[in-house]
Amino acid sequence: MAFEPIFLASGSPRRREILTTLGLPFEAAGVDADESRRPGEGVDAYLERVVDEKRRLAEAEAARRRLAVVLVADTVVVLEGRLLGKPADDDENAAMLRALSGRTHHVMTRFALVRRGGEAFAQTVVTDVCFRDLAPDEVAAYVATGEGRDKAGGYAVQGVGGFAVASINGSYTNVVGLPACELVIALRRLGVVDSFPLAAGR
């Protein structure tokens, strides 16, 4: 069976890198979904709403590109029920790192796959991440790198930010932005791939 290229509705270079590493052909473009959190909205409800909105927008774009498979995702960092998005500025980035220091937080990625004809699959994957205690000078120096400015929680586990991570319980790629293991299982479940890894040239 020939592989159906994926339309990845994301501007995230991390998600693109994960698909490339897996050897999955794709086209990518961001979609303009409303990612602001509504008053009283729980984390699970927030993720479901945002991913559903991304899926709706992505399906229209995929149809325009004549691509049969859509992949959307959203990743959040949660500390004791508090959702940590992308920091608005360096001061907020530093505050996030101080809050995460010496504590365990959850990284939650919800992704959805849709095949032309309406067949769909969605799943939320949770990974526990424990930060070691961070010294004030480490927080300041990391913020100064600028690496955490466009990252949920204000850090990048795959970059310099990995220095803060003492342990991970669950999917590492989920923390990066897309759970590779669960994604491949879903692709096979929907019949997008009949075997994996893909044979050369497919």
C-alpha positions as CSV (number, residue, x, y, z in Angstrom):
1,M,0.0,0.0,0.0
2,A,1.4,3.4,-1.0
3,F,1.9,5.8,1.9
4,E,-0.5,8.8,2.1
5,P,1.4,11.9,2.8
6,I,0.3,13.7,6.0
7,F,-0.8,17.3,6.2
8,L,0.8,18.5,9.5
9,A,-1.2,21.6,10.6
10,S,1.6,23.1,12.7
11,G,4.3,25.7,12.5
12,S,6.4,23.8,15.1
13,P,9.9,22.9,13.9
14,R,10.0,20.3,16.6
15,R,7.0,18.4,15.2
16,R,8.4,18.6,11.7
17,E,11.7,17.1,13.0
18,I,9.9,14.2,14.7
19,L,8.0,13.3,11.5
20,T,11.2,13.6,9.5
21,T,13.0,11.4,11.9
22,L,10.2,8.8,11.6
23,G,10.6,8.9,7.8
24,L,7.0,10.0,7.3
25,P,6.4,12.2,4.2
26,F,4.4,15.3,5.0
27,E,3.5,18.9,4.1
28,A,3.3,21.4,6.9
29,A,1.6,24.8,7.5
30,G,0.3,26.5,10.6
31,V,-3.4,27.1,11.2
32,D,-4.7,30.2,13.1
33,A,-6.7,28.6,15.9
34,D,-7.8,30.4,19.0
35,E,-5.4,29.1,21.7
36,S,-6.5,31.5,24.5
37,R,-7.9,29.7,27.5
38,R,-11.5,30.5,28.4
39,P,-12.6,31.4,32.0
40,G,-13.2,28.3,34.0
41,E,-12.0,26.0,31.3
42,G,-10.2,22.9,32.5
43,V,-7.0,21.7,31.0
44,D,-8.5,18.6,29.3
45,A,-11.4,20.7,27.9
46,Y,-9.0,23.3,26.7
47,L,-6.9,20.8,24.8
48,E,-9.9,19.1,23.3
49,R,-11.3,22.4,22.1
50,V,-8.1,23.7,20.6
51,V,-7.2,20.5,18.8
52,D,-10.8,20.2,17.5
53,E,-10.5,23.8,16.1
54,K,-7.1,23.1,14.6
55,R,-8.6,19.9,13.0
56,R,-11.5,21.8,11.5
57,L,-9.2,24.4,9.9
58,A,-6.6,21.8,8.8
59,E,-9.2,19.6,7.1
60,A,-10.2,22.5,4.8
61,E,-6.5,23.3,4.0
62,A,-5.7,19.6,3.4
63,A,-8.7,19.4,1.0
64,R,-7.3,22.3,-0.9
65,R,-3.9,20.6,-1.1
66,R,-5.5,17.3,-2.0
67,L,-4.0,15.5,1.0
68,A,-6.0,12.7,2.5
69,V,-4.5,12.6,6.1
70,V,-4.5,15.4,8.6
71,L,-2.4,15.6,11.8
72,V,-2.9,18.3,14.4
73,A,-1.6,18.7,17.9
74,D,-1.3,21.0,20.9
75,T,1.1,20.7,23.9
76,V,0.8,22.3,27.3
77,V,2.7,22.2,30.5
78,V,0.7,21.8,33.7
79,L,2.0,22.4,37.2
80,E,-0.5,21.5,40.0
81,G,-3.4,22.3,37.8
82,R,-1.9,25.6,36.5
83,L,-1.4,25.7,32.7
84,L,1.9,27.2,31.7
85,G,1.9,28.4,28.1
86,K,4.5,30.2,26.2
87,P,6.0,33.0,28.3
88,A,5.0,36.5,27.3
89,D,8.5,37.9,28.1
90,D,11.7,37.1,29.8
91,D,10.3,38.0,33.3
92,E,7.5,35.5,32.9
93,N,10.0,32.9,31.5
94,A,12.1,33.3,34.7
95,A,9.0,33.0,36.9
96,M,8.0,29.8,35.1
97,L,11.4,28.2,35.7
98,R,11.4,29.2,39.3
99,A,8.0,27.6,39.7
100,L,9.1,24.4,38.0
101,S,12.4,24.2,39.9
102,G,12.6,21.1,42.2
103,R,9.1,20.0,41.3
104,T,7.4,17.5,39.0
105,H,5.1,18.8,36.3
106,H,3.0,17.2,33.5
107,V,3.5,17.7,29.8
108,M,0.3,17.0,27.9
109,T,0.0,16.6,24.1
110,R,-3.3,16.0,22.5
111,F,-3.1,15.0,18.8
112,A,-5.7,14.1,16.3
113,L,-5.5,12.2,13.0
114,V,-8.2,12.4,10.4
115,R,-8.5,10.5,7.1
116,R,-10.5,11.7,4.2
117,G,-14.0,10.3,4.6
118,G,-14.2,11.2,8.3
119,E,-12.3,8.3,10.0
120,A,-10.6,9.9,12.9
121,F,-8.5,9.2,16.1
122,A,-7.6,11.5,19.0
123,Q,-5.5,10.9,22.1
124,T,-4.0,12.9,24.9
125,V,-0.6,11.7,26.1
126,V,0.8,12.7,29.5
127,T,4.5,12.7,30.5
128,D,5.8,13.5,34.0
129,V,8.9,15.7,34.1
130,C,10.9,16.4,37.2
131,F,13.1,19.4,37.4
132,R,16.2,19.6,39.7
133,D,16.6,22.6,42.0
134,L,17.7,25.5,39.9
135,A,20.0,28.2,41.2
136,P,19.0,31.8,40.5
137,D,22.0,32.3,38.2
138,E,21.0,29.3,36.2
139,V,17.5,30.6,35.7
140,A,18.9,34.0,34.6
141,A,21.5,32.5,32.3
142,Y,19.0,30.1,30.6
143,V,16.4,32.9,30.1
144,A,19.2,35.0,28.5
145,T,19.7,32.3,25.8
146,G,16.2,33.0,24.5
147,E,15.5,29.3,24.0
148,G,12.4,29.2,26.1
149,R,10.6,32.2,24.6
150,D,8.4,30.2,22.2
151,K,8.1,27.0,24.3
152,A,5.3,25.9,26.6
153,G,6.6,26.1,30.1
154,G,9.5,28.2,29.0
155,Y,12.0,25.5,28.3
156,A,13.1,23.1,25.6
157,V,14.0,19.6,26.8
158,Q,15.7,18.8,23.6
159,G,18.0,21.9,23.9
160,V,20.0,23.6,26.5
161,G,16.9,23.3,28.8
162,G,17.6,19.7,29.2
163,F,20.1,20.6,31.9
164,A,17.2,21.3,34.2
165,V,15.5,17.9,33.8
166,A,16.3,15.3,36.4
167,S,14.0,12.6,35.2
168,I,11.2,11.9,32.8
169,N,8.4,9.3,33.3
170,G,6.7,8.7,29.9
171,S,7.3,9.7,26.3
172,Y,10.3,11.9,25.7
173,T,9.0,13.0,22.3
174,N,5.8,14.0,23.9
175,V,7.7,16.6,25.9
176,V,9.3,17.8,22.6
177,G,5.8,18.2,21.1
178,L,4.5,15.0,19.5
179,P,4.4,11.4,21.0
180,A,6.1,9.3,18.3
181,C,5.1,5.9,19.7
182,E,1.4,6.7,20.0
183,L,1.4,8.5,16.7
184,V,2.7,5.4,14.8
185,I,0.2,3.2,16.6
186,A,-2.6,5.6,15.5
187,L,-1.4,5.7,11.9
188,R,-1.5,1.9,11.8
189,R,-4.9,1.8,13.5
190,L,-6.4,4.1,10.8
191,G,-4.7,2.1,8.0
192,V,-2.6,5.1,6.9
193,V,0.4,2.8,7.1
194,D,0.3,-1.0,6.8
195,S,3.7,-1.6,8.2
196,F,6.4,0.5,10.0
197,P,9.1,1.7,9.5
198,L,8.3,2.6,5.9
199,A,10.2,0.8,3.2
200,A,12.7,3.0,1.2
201,G,11.1,4.9,-1.6
202,R,7.5,4.8,-0.1
